[in-house]
Amino acid sequence: MEPLLVLTNLPDVASAEKLAEALIESRAAACVNILAACRSKYRWQGALETAEEIPLLIKTTTACYPLVEKIVRAQHPYEVPELIATLITHGLPAYLEWLATETEKHE
């Protein structure tokens, strides 16, 4: 089991809540943190953009990542959503075991 931390941003709290619930209910993720709004600046289609966004921290596994990506793509309102995954190389063993248990029914 390789634990992952996946990052994405949503345009509002309602869409963040909906996505988080879909990820947990499907067992694609063990936990999703919905963070406070932040301001993002980026270039999109040649123009400088500024947006208020709601960051999500998704705790999952490499085996579940394809389902996470599928759910995010299906529910995310952006044409190209940010979806970045990084391996969790260290962590409290009991927490990582819980993460594995919560996603194992999917794997």
Helices and strands as residue ranges (DSSP letters): E 3-10, H 13-25, E 31-34, E 38-44, E 47-61, H 65-75, E 84-87, H 93-103
